[in-house]
Amino acid sequence: MIRITNSMMAKNTVWNINQNMQRLNTATNAESTEKKIQLASDDPIIATRALKYRNYVATVEQYQKNVSDASSWMSVTENSLSDLKDVLQQARNLTVEASSDALSDSDKADIADQVEQLKESAVQILNSTYAGRYVFGGYATDSPPYATTSTTAAITTNTAGYIADDIGVSNGLATGNYSVAMSGTSGSYTLTLTDPAGATYTATSTDGSATFTTASGAVVLEAPTTVTSPGTLAFTVSSGSTSSSIGNLVTFKGKYLDLGGVVSSSVSDTALNAFYAANTANAYSAGTDQAIKYNTGYGSQIAVNVEGQDVTGSGSGNLFDTLDKLLLALNGDTTYKTIDSSGTIQTQNLSIDGLLTDIDSNLNTVLTQDSDLGARQNYVALCSSRLANDSTTYTKLMSENEDVDIAQATMDVATAETVYNASLSVGAKAISQSLVDYLK
Amino acid sequence: MIVVIATFSGLYTAVRGLYVSQASESVTTDNISNANTVGYSRQTVNQTAVGPAATYTSTLQLGNGAQINSVDRVRNFRLDQKYWQENGTDGEWTSKSNYLTELEAVLNDSSTSDSDFASVMDDFTSALSDLSDDPSSSAARTSVRETGEAVANYLNSTAENLSDLRSDVNGDIKTTVSEINSYGKQIADLNKQITLAAASGANVNSLEDQRDALVDKLSNLTSVQVTETVVGKSATGADVKTLNVNVDGGTLVSGNDARQLECYEVTSGSQAGMYGIRWQDTQGEYSPTGGQLGGLLDLRDGTGTGSEYKGIPYYTSQLDDFARTFAEAFNEGVYKNDTASGYGGHAGGEGADDSTGIRFFSYDGKSSTDLMNGATTTSDIDAVYQNITAANISLSSDVTDDLDKIATASTSGGSDNNENILNLISICSDSKMFDNGTPIDFMNSMISTLGTDSDYAGKQSDSQASFLKNIDDRRTSVSGVSVNEETANLTIYQQAYTASAKAVSMWDEIYQETISMVND
């Protein structure tokens, strides 16, 4: 039989009360924080899982945000493409109308005005924005991609390589007196002549015309017939420039979609060549895709934008080329000039009927982009609903893992409290009696 | 036959009875008074009958009363030894459990916390994701910088807290060593006192109790092996024993002498700046394995390599490893051991101002140029990142000074070019970065290691405490004072005293009668 002392009983009572208090404490903590564990050491497995689930939930929330942004962006793009389709449809209708022979020139001029307006609308639509960013600009979303500018070509003359016809001026730079003969049919025209001593003469011809070409071409000059003693004239050709209008051209990101593609026949070859030479660096060439991608899920990304050049086309036959051709045709032109990549100027025939094919092809391009965008929008919507499911699932898992069931927690507290109270009352009785109380 | 009786022997026998009862009452009273004294062993009276003498005739032998041989101290040395052995383990686990719980608080591993590492990292990746949706937005850029700084600050402050905790443990070690020294000296002094007192016949029970109480306290601090040696006999004939205390292979107390330990500052190696422990006289190293001291040393020095305990240095080096690897992966797009990540890093991208080669993470706020210091080869670049630790990681000054330097784009131009940022986001969740997987996985595994170790230490501590209590109960069962028992003894001895007193008065009457018989 083991010997029990009063101090042992007291110590054991206190020990047991303490154990019960600990249990009560844990249960109360769980109930008030509504979490199963306070520190990872309370249950390391729950803690590890908790960290993982929180990470999942946070990631899914981020994806949902991305998907929502993507959806808005695509929505803006979709609206723009729809508007563009309407514009092209309207242009087509006008083309059909204009192809009727019964129209007078003034009717055609009216239609031309409308087409001009349509061209402006197209540019505006292609410059739509979403939250201040231009949607058709690829990566360059900070400035409008499309712009219409009235373009001119600067024609410069060159001092080298002129040959004379009836003027005794030879190639080269020999100084001396030269006479200049000029022949022409119309126009007033001024030549500045300087003699080696530096004196200048200006001559105005009433019937002179000169033909200038650039660099490697020949300059033919003829002095005015009104000059009485052409032999006393010295002649230098000095550089000057004139500018010649090419038309209202549309640029994409500051570059020409089809350099020198459609130009009125009234523009001189010189001007066209000059324009082409000056802008070879500004010809648009398709580089790498500038697709703006958003993360929409684990390992999945979606491109949210449509690039402008994919919508309008680039190179010959693009949307603006077609509209320009339409304008020229409505103006009465039957041909237009175009310059190819080797720099050769070609003249093409122009007919309003033929333009219907071109407009149809442009419409087709827009439709293709639209349906591609539609497919992507469907994918994004699918992602959105799948992410919503994921969010619910992971949140539920997270909560099941780390949150207490309130009913269970309250019961635990009640039980612990009962046990605690019982141990207090029983303990009190046990330690307060001893033999001394019973001795007389 | 004539019976000749020694005249007053009866009286003496009764008086002896009185003395014995009185002495027993004193011992009982002593026990009762000391019922709550810590470490007190109850004392019992060793009472024997006085040998019979030829009082009346040589053939009629009567007893001569009782005498007290000794007042014995009831104590079981074996139980004490067992207690002292287990107390060391208890001390070790308790100190480990306490400090590991503190460590958990430092690493903020509670799942209810909003400032733990997982949240900080989630905020950072969210900010990166927002920036990828709108690379030209300066609000999004600011957010990336702020959350990036939060990541660096978390690592900095955690590393600092770990370092402070290590200093605390170091301080505790010094305190513990001086406590051991003090106890050792006191035990040796008591040994001496006991030897002297016993030789002169004094009662040494309370001194021995004091000595045992000191060993109780000492055994919690470090693991002890205690042996008794007999150094002589007391005046009552009982053995006089001294305690010799060995600690982890070295003698602390031997007879009347106590050796001292001292703390000295280590100047080199992984424990530089911390205290080493050695014996003062021989300067030999002291490496305890158990007790509080053993637990504290494991916590302070354990690197987790091989079979070493995962103490604070383990967690510090894990954090450093994380900082280094993450910074290198984020900046350069290269993982450990030159594994190419398959994505470009921050340095490969272009900022909004077309800057390249900018590193996002650096240390001590250095700029990208200062950080890289002209390194170009992969081994040089690896060497650069060895400079980064969790305590000094920061954002590079290029990024903190100019938000446009955050490299979102893959090539220059295009304000909505977000290709590089998408790469960076992929890097943050790439499972090839660490052996355990993604950055979050790495930190999670560190926290779960800590949680498991802390849980284990807590459970060990609880079970050891329970076991120790069991042994202590058995000790108390043997040597504790039972008030009931002593109260019963009071009654018993009082009755015996009353009976002896009655016997005295009876003998007194007999003598009076005898005397009056003579007196006529």
Interface residues (C-beta under 8 A of the other chain):
Chain A: I2 R3 I4 T5 N6 S7 M8 K11 N12 W15 T33 K35 I37 Q38 L39 A40 S41 D42 D43 P44 I46 A47 T48 A50 L51 K52 R54 N55 A58 T59 E61 Q62 K65 N66 D69 A131 R133 G137 G138 Y139 A140 T141 D142 Q290 I292 K293 Y294 N295 Q301 N305 E402 S434 L435 V436 L439
Chain B: A35 N36 L100 T101 E104 A105 D109 S110 S111 T112 D116 A118 S119 D122 T125 S126 S129 D130 S132 D133 D134 S136 A409 G413 G414 S415 D416 N417 N418 E419 L422 I425 S429 I440 N444 S445 I447 S448 L450 G451 T452 D453 S454 D455 G458 K469 D473 T476 S477 V478 G480 V481 S482 V483 N484 E485 T487 A488 T491
